[in-house]
Amino acid sequence: MSIDPRRLLGLAFASADLLLEVENGRVILALGAAQRIMGQDERTLMGRAWRDLFTAADRPLIDAVTGVMSDGLRRGPVTIRMAGEPARYVNLTMRALPDNGGRISVSVTPGTAPSGDMDAMGLRSRESFEDIARGLFEAARVTGLELELAMVDFSGLDSVRQQLSKPEAHALDLKLAGAVRAESHAGAMATQLSSERFALVRAKAENPDEMAQRLTRTTAMQATAHVVPIDGGVAPSRGLKALRYALDDFLREGLKDTPPLSLSEAMNRSVKRTLSRAGALGVAVSQRRFTLAYQPVVDLRTGLAHHHEALVRFEDGGSPFQLIRMAEEFDLIEELDHAIADMAVKRLASDRTGAIKLAVNVSGRTIVSETFVNHIAGLLTKHAAAKGRLIFEITETSAIDDLPRANLHIQGLRGLGSLVCLDDFGAGASSFAYLQELSLDIVKIDGRYVRELAGNGRDGAMVRRLVELCRDLKIRTVAEMVETAEVEEVVRKAGVDFAQGWLFGKPADQPQPALKLAPVTPAARRAGVSEGWG
C-alpha cells in the first residue's frame, strides 16, 4: 500500500519544523520552515555541504555525531549555532535511516543560546559546568529525566600532542572537544578538567564502554570512560556537592583506581579524605605550622609602599585558598585568623623602625565574633608598638550573615586604631550590600575588574564609577593585580588611591620596598604618606 508523502511530512512536522536529509556530507532534501529557522530558503540548502551550515566551533561536534551513526541510531537533540550573523541557534535530532546507504534524517527546531560561559571549542569552564549541572539536577527532579556524570580519560594524549606541530595539536584538541560534546546533554554539558581528562553530563544511556569506543573511533585516541548515576531525588545542593567531590577525585586519581558507583559513594570517599586533611590543618593552625609572606601596597601619589599585606603560607605547600575554604567549612577559620593576627602583631612589635604597617585577612565568619575583637584588643595592649599599624581586610570567601553585628565589631577594631578594608569588592554578589551596611576605611577592587581597565571596557567603567562612589563616601580604594605600567597609569587617572600587584613586588619573606616608584608631583612627595591612612 502506498502512503501519501504529505502524511509522512505531517508526521515529521509533529515534532519538527524542518526536515533535512543528508547523504555523503551534503543536504539532499529540505522540507519545512527553512527560512524561519535557518534563515535560508529550502532551495539554497539543497546540495550544500552539511557541516558548512554551522559555525566553525560547532563543526567538530557535527563531525563527531554523524561520523558514528549506524542504522536506526538516534542522536540528539544537540544545540548548534548556525554560520553567519546574526547569531542563530537550532536543535538537531539525527537518525540514520535503515538500509538507505548512509543517509541521515535530521529534524530541526528553533533553539536558544546555551546559558553560561563556553570557550572557543564549546567546552565549559569548571565553574560554569557546575552551575549548569545544578540547573539540570533541578530539572531532573521535576521531569524525571535520568542523568549521569561521565568521566573520560584519554591516556597518553600529552605525549601525542608533543609530537605534533601547534596547528596539528590545535586541530586534535578541536576534534576531542567536539567528540566529548557530542556525548553530552544537548552538546553543551562538557568540560575539560586537565590536559587528558574530560567530564560531561548526559541523559542515562548505554554502557560507558560503547561511548568510549565511539570516542576512540572519532578521535583516533584511546579513550576510557566511567559513568556515575545522578539520583534525581537528591536535593540540587547536595547533588552539586557530590558532583564536585567526584570531579575532584577524577582529576586527582583518574580512573586507575576503582571508580565510584554513585555520586554518594564519591562524596563519602572525598569527605573521609577531606576530614583527614582537616585534621592535619587543625594541627597546622594550633601549632603555627605556617609562615607569612609580605606584598607591598603602594600609595599612587608617592610611589612608596604604604603597607604590606600579610599572606599565609602553609608548610605543605598546599593552596592557601583551598585550605582557607576548608578552614571555614570545618570551623577552623577563627582560630586561623587569631593565629595570623598573633604572628603579624609580633612582627610589628619586633620592627624597631616603627615604619612597617601590615594588613591581615579576616574571614566573614570571624568578623561577627566578639571574641576576635577582644583578642585583638588584648594583643595591642600587650604590644602597644603595633597599635595604629595593623589593618584588617575582610574577605568574602564566607558570606557575612549578620551585617549589624559585623559593623559593630568593625567599629570596635577602628576604635583600637586599626583601619578596616573590604577585600575583593565585586567578586561576590553581596559587595554593594556590605558597602551600604558597613562603615569602612578602604575598599579593595577585585583584580578581575582591574585587569580590564586598560581596555576601557565595561569593567573599566564600573571601576571608575565605584571609585567615584567611594570618594563620595570618604572611603579610599585599592586596585589589586596591577601588573603593567599601563594599568598603573589607568588606575591612577581613575582616581584609585593605592595599588598592589607584581609590578610593585611579589610576596616575600620580609617586607620589601616597592620595586617601581611611580612618578609623583613635588607636592605629593612633600605630603609623604597619603592622608587618612595614619
Secondary structure, DSSP 8 states (H G I E B T S, - for coil): ----HHHHHHHHHTT-SEEEEEETTEEEEEEE-HHHHHSS-HHHHTT-BGGGGB-GGGHHHHHHHHHT--TT-EEEEEEEEBSSSS--EEEEEEEE-TTSTT-EEEEEEEE---SS-B-TTS-B-HHHHHHHHHHHHHHHHHH---EEEEEEE-TTHHHHHHTS-HHHHHHHHHHHHHHHHHTSTBT--EEE-SSSEEEEEEES-S-HHHHHHHHHHHHSS--EEEEEEE-TTS-HHHHHHHHHHHHHHHHHHTTSS---SSHHHHHHHHHHHHHHHHHHHHHHHHTT-EEEEEEEEEETTT-SEEEEEEEEEETT---HHHHHHHHHHTT-HHHHHHHHHHHHHHHHHT-TTS---EEEEE-TTTTT-HHHHHHHHHHHHH-GGGTTSEEEEE-SSS--S-HHHHHHHHHHHHHTT-EEEEEEETSSTTHHHHHHH---SEEEE-HHHHTTGGGT-HHHHHHHHHHHHHHHTT-EEEE----SHHHHHHHHHTT--EEESTTT---BSS----SS-----HHHHHH-S-TT--
